[in-house]
Amino acid sequence: ISKEGIPTISYYGIDAGICLAQSIDDDLITWTKLSDNPVIREPREGDPGWGVYNVFDPHIWLDGETYYAILGGNVKPHELRDTAYVFKSEDLHHWTYLHPFYTPRPEWTDPVEDCACPDFFKLGNRYVLSCISHAYGARYYLGQYQDGLFMPEEHHRMNWAGGSCFAPESLVDNQQRRVFWAWVLDQRKGEWIIKNELGVMTLPRILSLDSQGQLLIKPPEELESLRSNLRQLDSFMIKPGVELSLTDIMGDCMELIVQASVPDGGLFGLKVRMSPDGGEQTVISVDTAAHSLSVNTTHTSLRTDIYQPYPLMRGDARKDVRIQTAPFTLESGALLELRVFLDRSILEVFANDRQCMTQRVYPTQPDSLAITLFSLCGDTKVELLQAWDISATNSLPAETGV
């Protein structure tokens, strides 16, 4: 929102620079581009900014009476590693370059990574820079900010090899919650370019900090209004090596909550979107010994065009990775809570409000709907299992597989 109270969006105009558009439409449907776009021009060879800063994906905020912009990119002039570049303005039209926004840390990120789709905000007593690298997808820094400089203190991924969580955005809602979402790339060869799936997004997530200053990631409570047809199981045991089929709980558009006591060193998991013969299945597992949360899509689909490349968009030797694994530590004696959302080709798993994993899945068989539970290396006691069907959020016709 500008000083004058006008909604304003910033965007990168290809081969031009940073452009702005404003809307006086209460529904934010109609936008008018500024006549003096681009307000930050992309430097050409011989220009003062050539080899000094990137002009790419922007993020703008107002601090007092001064606008600040960070433009994502690589470290100039080497075009290696990630950083962003800070500009300031008093009127949104005339901008002055200041300096790099932060210094990349080689122990956290690789030379092939960049900072794109930046989003910068205060959360509790820390600052968050969420962004992507085109190579590895969504990620975030936590740190401190002062006088136009961001000092990262830690770095975390929100996408891992085999996933396609990309291009995060966020906003503050009318309850002062930080609401986050991201773009989910298609994982079928060629499909994401020629089909409508370019617009598939994750569920919204509510971000906050715990008492130790670490990120909490929760589904918004509004999702509960989509629930129907509750099915519930209480207090039962899963023996090692024995799969328990949930005969009355199945589907491809549903929410599951599983609370379980997993033994130290044990592994507990669910198989979802499973066909009667097991030929199609997606495996979600928590390995307490490996301190990990995984989604295994090795047998998710009988399709032959599934492709889960990593790196996603840049880098050599891209591999087709079928097991996405995120760090997740379940403290000894702590109760595991998984919230699993299935919505046709989207699978999202929230673990103890501390980790969230997103995966595309493409079963081919109409009866690939079953759910089973399993445990390895010890008995797992399931304290509570709840399942709901989830309703559509709009009246648009559903497309098969989307």
MIVO-106133 format. One record per residue: residue in one letter; x, y, z of N, C-alpha, C, O in turn. Coordinates in steps of 0.05 Angstrom, whole numbers, plus 5000, padded with zeros to 4 digits. Last residue first. Layout:
BEGIN
aXYZXYZXYZXYZ...
END
This chain:
BEGIN
v487743384770488743634779488343674808489043884820g485242904756488142904759489243164768491643174774t479843214723481042964732484042994733485343084714e477643824747478843684725480243434736481743454755a471544084773474043954778475043814753473343704738p468544724760468544434755471344314760473344434751l467845184815468945124788469044824785469444674804s466245374863464245224847465245144819463745054803n470945274917469545434897467745254881467745014884t472944914952472845194961471545374941471045614947a469944274965471244474947471044754958469044814972s471143925026469444035005471044224988473244314996i473843315048474043605047472543705023472743595001d472542805096472542895068472743195069471843325088w476942655150474642795140474842805109477042815098a479342285206479242325177476642465169474542415180q483742145259481242275249481542315219483642385209l486441775310486441805280483741925273481641805280l490541735366488141845354488541855324490641935314e494841415381493041515402490441615391488341585403v497940865361496441085350494441175371492541025378k504040635378501340655388500040905376501041135380t508440195347507440475348504640475358502940325348d513739755364510839815364510340115363511640265378g519639695321518239735346515239795342514339865321c521339725268523239755290521839825316522739995331l515740035236518139875235519839925259519840145270s508840045217510940115236513339925232512939695226f503340335180505340125185507440235205507640475209l496840385150498740475169500840255174500140025171t493440565088494440365108496440505126497640705119i488240725046490140825065490840595084489140455094a485940764976486140635002488340765019490140895009l485440934925484241104945484841004974484241144993s485140774867487540824883486841024905487641264903d481040694832480740584859483340604875483640464895p482640914783480541054798480140944827479041084844q489540954770487240784775485140924792485741034812t493741304769492241274745489641124749487741154734p496441824811495441554807493741534782492341724775y500342274819498742234795497941944792498641824772v502442814862501942534858499942484836498042644833r506943284888505043224868504842924865506842784866q507843514955508543324934506343314914503943314922t510743845011508843854989509743674967512143664960m511443885081512443775056510143765035507943695042c513444205139511344175119512544085093514444205084q514644235209515644175182513144135164511144045173r512044375254514844455251516044405224518144505217d507244165269507344455264510144565260510644805261n507743615267508143755293508444055290509744185306a507843655200508843485221509443655246511243815246f503743625144504643795165505443615189503943445197v503743485077504043365103505243565122507343675118e499943455018501443615036501443495064499343395073l499043314950499343194977500943384994503143464986i495143374893496743514913496643354939494543274949s491643154857494443114852496243254872498743264868r486643114903487243014876490242984872491442794884d488843254959487043404941487743344912489243494899l490043115025490043004998487943164982485643194990f493843265080491743365062492143245035494243275023v495243085145495643015117493243115101490943055108r498743195201496243285187496743255158498543385146l501442835253501542885225498742975216496742855223e504742855312502142925300502642985271504043185264l507842465362507842545334505042625325503142475331l509742655426507642545410507942645381508242885377a516142505456514242695445512142545427512742345415g519942135471517542155487515442345476513242355487s525042495440524342255455521942305473521942485489e522842915386524242875411523242625425520942545423l523742845321521642785341523142725367524442525370t525943245270526743105294524343085313523143285320f527043265203524943285223525743115247526042875245p528843455137529643405165527343445184525743635181a525743085083526243335098527243275126526543065137t525742785021526342745049527143015062528843155052q522642454969523242714980523542695010521742595024i524142004922523742014951524542294961526942354961r525442044869522741954876522241944906520041864914v528542444821528642354849525742284858523942444855d532242454768529442404773529242284801529842044804k537342964764536542694769533442684774532242884783r541743344724539143324737538343034740538642874721a547043524709546543254719543943244736543943154759d547444224727548043994710547143734724546543734748g542944774736544944584745545144354726543344284711r535944924743538644994736540544784746539844624764m531044714759531244874735534044944726534445024703l531744324801529144374788529544504760528344404741p537043824806535844094810533444134792533044004772y531543424797533043574818535943584809537243374805p525043254773527843324769529043474793527643634806q521042804766521442964790524343054790525942954805y516342594722519042684723519342884746518143094746i512242124689512742274714515742344715517442174709d510741824646511742094640512242254666512642494664t508341354655511141334647512341614643514741634636r503841164708504541334685507541314680509141264698l502740914754503540744732504240904707505040794686s504941224815503441224790504541024770506940974769t507841134862505441294863503741254838501241264840h512540874873510340714862507740864862505540744863t515841284891516941084873514740934859514940874835t514941694926513141674903514041464883513241474859n515141814992516241644972514241604950512141494954v516842305036514642225018515942074995517542174980s519242365104519542295076516842245062514942155074l522942645155520142615144520442575114521742725101s527942455203527042535176524042495173522842315186h531942215237530942485241529842605215530742815205a533341695235534541865215533742155218534742325203a530141515277533041475278534541655259536641765265t524941635263526141765286529141735289530441895300d522041765206524141585215525541725239527041925235v515741765179517441905198519441705210518641505222s512841755113514141625136515741825153516842015143i508441585063509241805081510441675105509241495117v507941354998508741285025509741525040511641655032t503041174953504841394961505341354990503541335006q501640694902501640774930503640994934505741004922e499740194859500040474862499840544892497940454905g499639654871501239744848501740044848503740134838g496239454909498739584918500539674896502739774901d491439274893493639084890496339204899498339064897p488139724903487639464917489939274915490439114934s492440304910490640134895490339874909491939804926m492840884952493740604946491640444931489340444939r493141394975492541354946493541084936494841054916v498141245025495741365015495541334985497441254972k500940955081500840935052498141055043496040965053l504641215135502141175122502641125092504441245081g509141035190508241165166505441085157504140915169f515041025230512141005228511241145203512341345195l520540745261519540875237516540815235515640585238g524840835320522740705303522040865279522841105276g528141085355529340915334527440785316528240635298d523141065404525841165396527140975377527340735382p516540935378518840875395521441005385521741055361v511341415375513241255359515641185377516741365390s504941525384507341495401509241305386508641065385a500941965344502141705349504541725368506041925367q495642215309497242265332498341995342496741805347v493542445249494542205262496342295285498342425280i488542685208490142755232490942495245489142335252l487042815141487642615161489242755184491042915179e482543015091484443095112484642875132482642755140m481542935020480942895048483143005066485343065056c480842644965480342924972479542935002477142925008d481142124956483242284943482742584948484142754936g480241565003479441794986481841934973484141864978m478141235064479641245038478641485023476541605028i476240845114477441115109479041105084481140965083d474740345124472640535122473640825117472041015116t479640065128477639985108475440185104474240205082l485740155132483440315143481140275124480740435106s490139635147488539765126486139905139484739785156l496339595173493539605181492039765160492540005155e501839155164500339385155497439375163496139165160v507138965203504338905197502939155188502839355203g512239115220512038945196509138875188508738725169p510539185288512539205267512039005244511438775248k503639375300505939205305507939225282507239275259i500239895326501239795300503739635306505739745316m494539955368497339905365497939805336496339665324f490140505387490640235377493640205370495040405367s486340995401488140825417488340535406486940355416d480841085359482241165383483940925393483140695393l478441375299479441135312481141225336482741405334q473241665260475241685282475841415294474141255298r470742085210471241805218473541815238475541945233l466242585188468342505206468342205211466242085216n463742875143463942585145466242495163468042355153s467643465128465143325130465743025134467942935128r471044105126470843825135467943725134466043875139l471644635117471244465093470844175100470244015083s472844885164470144925154469544755129467244725121e478244795171476444615185473544655176471944465179l480845215147480544965132478644775145477544595131e481345605186479045625168478745375151476545325141e486145525212483845405224481345415205479545255208p491645375168489745575180487245435190486345235178p496944945188494644995170492845205183492445195207k503345215207500845095214498745135192498745345179i509645235228508145235203505645075208505644835212l514545615262512245435264510645465238510245685228l521545715267519045755251517045535257517745295257q524345925330524345755306521545765293519545825306g524946185378525446335354525446175329526546265308q523345905421526245895415526846045389529146035380s517945945422519346075444522346085439523846245451d516546005351516145885377517846035397519146235391l513246435304515746335317515046215344513146305358s509246295245509746435270512446325281513646145269l504846245190507646235200507746395226506546615229i500145845162500446055181503246035193503945825205r498945715094500245635118500545875136501146095127p494545495042495745705058496845595084495845395094l496644954999494845065019496045305032498545325033t499845144938499644994963497245094978496045304971m496945194871498245304895498045104918496344934919v497245214802496645044825498345144849500745174847g498045464752496845614774496245454799494845554817l499845104716501645324723500645464748502245584763e496044764698497044714725499144914733500244904755n493844784648493044994666494344974694493945144711k499244604601496644564615496144794634497744984636i504244674581502044694563499344664575497344694561i507944644624508044874605505544894589504645124583w506944194652506744444667506944684648506144904656e507943764617505243844623505044114635503144264630g513243594608512043784589509343894598508444094587k512443054649514143164628512543344609510643244596r509843244711509543074688511043214665510943454662q509443564756511643374754511043154733511642924737d508344274765507444014755509943824753512143914749l509844644824510344574796509144304789509044124807v506345054863507144774862507444694832505444694818w507545654899506845524873507845244873510145194882a505245784966507345754945506145624921503945504922w503846205023503145995004505345984983507046164981f502246465088504246395068503046195048501446025056v500546965131499446755115501346715091501946895076r501147195194502747175169501946925154502446705163r495747535223497147285219498847305193497947425174q492247945235495147995239496747735238498847705250q487347865218487847775245490747805252491647705273n487348015165486048195184486148105213485148245231d494147805146491247815143490048005164491448135180v499847925109498747945136495747985133494748165120l502647455062501347715069500547695098500547485111s507147155014505747165039504447445042504947625027e509946654970508946914975507546915002506946705013p514746244934513046304957512246604958513646774948a516745874888515646144887513746224910511346254905f515245184902516645394888515245664893512945674901c515944504908514844734921516444974914518944974918s516943984889516644204870515344444882513744584869g521543434906519243614909519143824888520943854871g526343194896523943044890521443204893519343114883a529843504948530143344923527643164920527043004937w525343984979527643804979527643644953525643634939n523244595007523044404986525644244985527844344991m524744935044521844865045521244685021518844615017r530744985084529344915059526344885065525544815087h533945515120532445265119531045235092530245425080h538945845158537745795131536345525131537445325142e540746365204540346085196538746075170537446265162e541846905203542946745225542546445221544046285233p543247445160542047175164543547035187545947045190m542048085164544147915174542947635179541847595201f540748595118539648355130542048175138543848125122l540549295118542149055116540848825131539848855153g537749765129537849665101539549425097539949335074d538349815185539450015167539749905138541849945126q537649135201538249405211539449575188541249495175y535448505221535448705200535948975213534749045234q536847795230536348065240536648265217537948215197g533747175211535947345220535047605231532747635240l532646625169531946755193534246925202536546835202y530946465101532946545121531546665145529446785142y528145925063527946175078530346215096531646015105r525345655002527145645024526745905040525346085031a523545284942522845464964524745424988525545204994g528645064895525945124903525845304928527645444934y533544944870532644774892529944844903528844694920a534645294826535745024827534144844846533544614840h532545784837531445634815532345344814531045174803s531145874905533245854885532045704862530545504866i526346324932527146074920529946094910530946314906c524446584997525246614968525446344956524746144969s524046985055523346745040523746795011523547025001l526947235108527147275079526447005067528046815068v524747485169524747255151525147355122523747545113y527147695233526247755206526547505188528347345193r524547675301526547615280525347705253523047775251n520747695340523147865344525347805323527647875327g515347605297516247605324518547795327518448025319l517647755236516047545249517047525278519247425283k518048195181518648145209516647935220514247945214f519948005114518048105134519048035162520747865166f520347925044521747995069519848105089518248285083d521247534990519147635007520347675034521347485046p523447414922523947474951521547594964519947734952c524147104873521547124887521947204916520747074934a530946874884528746964867526146964883525946824903c537446824889535246914906533147024887533447234876d540746214867540246504866538146564887537046384900e545845694864543345814874543246114870545246254869v550645474851548745494829546145634838544445694821p553645454899554345664879552145694857551845914847d548945324953550945244933551445464913549845654911t548545495024547445484997549745424977552045474983w551345415072548445395071547345355043545545195039e556645505068555845265083552845215082551945005090p556946005042557445765027556745505041556345295029r552246495050554046325066554446065050552545915046p551647165023551046885023553146725039555446815042t549747755054552047605044551447315045550747215066y544648225032545848035051548147895037548447905013f543848644996542048625020543248435041542948485065p548649094967547448824970545948794996546748915016h546249784963548249574967547049304966544549284965l543150224935544650254959546950044961549250124960y540450624882541650364891543350414916544850614917t534450974883537350994886538350724896537350604915w528851184842530150984860533251024860534451084839h522851474832525751524830527151364851526651394875h517751284844518451344817521451364813522551294792l516651244898516151004881517051044852517150854837d518551644931516051694916515251464897513251494883e523351554954521451714970518751724956516751814969s527150944955525751154940523851304960523051194980k532550474947530650634963529450854946530650934926f534849794940534350054929532550204948531050084964v539149244947537349424960537249694945539349804938y539148574922540348844920538249054930535949034922a541047914944539048104933540348384935542348414949t544147284928543847524944541547684932540247604912d547546664918545046814921545447074936546947074956r552346444869551246464895548946674896548546824877l554746804812554746564829553646634856553946864866e556247234781553747084774553746814788552846614777h560347594789561047314784558747134775559146924764p560248114803559848054774560147754768560247684744k554247944839555548064815558448124822559148164846v550747404861552847584868554247684842555247524827n543947404834546447284842548447494849548047734846g537447594859539347524838541747374849541547234869g532148074873533547824876535547774853535347884832l531748684902531548554876533348304877535748324882i528049044948530248854944529648714918527448624913a526549714965526149484947528549304948530849394949y523250175007525550005002524749784983522549674984y520950825017520550565005523250425002525150554994t520051225075521851135054521050855044520550675060e517551385120516951535095518551445071518551575050g517150775149516951065154515951205129513851145119d517950365098519050395126519050685132520750835122l514749945054514850225064515750225093514550095110w517449485006516049545030516449835038518349965028i517849014952517949294961516449324987514349204991h521548584912519748594936520148874948522348964953p522548324845522548534866520848464890518948304889d526847964803524547954820524548144843526448144858f531748434778530148184774527848194794526948404802v537548684766534748784766533048544758532848464734n543548634804541448504787538948674788538348804808y549449044802547048944815545248804794545448864770v554249084772554149164801551849044815552048944837g554148994718556048844734556048904763557748794778w551749644710552549404696554649254712556749364719g550450134730549649904746550549634734550149424746p552150504691553450504717552850254733554550164749d552750174626551250334645552550314673554050124678g555749814597556550094596555050264616555950494622e550349394583553249424584554049714580553249844560r544549614621545849504597548849544600549849694616p540249484676542649614664543649464640543549214638e533349584677535449374675537949494662537749594640r530850124717531550004691533649794693535449804710i525650224755528450144758529250004733528349774728v520950334731521950524750524750474758526250644767p519650254661520450134686521650354705523050524697n514050694676515350434677517450404656517050504634d511251164675514151184673515550914678517950914684s505951044682506751134656509751144653510751144630l504150434715505250704716506350794689507550634675k498250084697501150094698502050384700500850564687t492649934735493750114715496750134718497750194740w487949404742490449534750491449714727491049644704t482149104768483249274747485749424757485649554778i481248824815481148684789482548844767483848734750l480448974868483248934857483248774831485048604827d475749124888476048844884478848764873479448534869d476249684887476149544913476449244911477349124930d480749994846478449814846478449664872480349524879i485250254838483350394855480650244855478550344864s491850014833488949964830487350134849488050164872q498050024796496350094819493450044812492650044789a504549764782501749804774500149864799500749754820l511349804761509349824781506549864768506349964746c517449454745515149604737513149604760513149424777i524249384732522149364753519949554746520349794741g525749194664526549274692524149244710522249104704a526548964611525949244616526849324644528449514647d526948424604528748594588528248884591529249054576i520548354632522848224619524348414600523148544583g519148674690518548684662520948574646523148694647y517448454752519748474734518648464705517548264697y513248854795513848614779516148674761516848904755s508849074847511349094832511948834817511148624827i502749404861504249164857506749224841506849404824t498949754908500949774888502349504885503149384906p493350104933494649844928496449854904495749944883i494350734964493550594939494950324937497350314939g495651085004493650885010492750734985490550614986e499851414996497251524991494951324996492651384991k504151075004503651285024500851405021499651495041s501450434981503050674979502450865002500650825017i501749765000500050005000501850255000503650275017
END
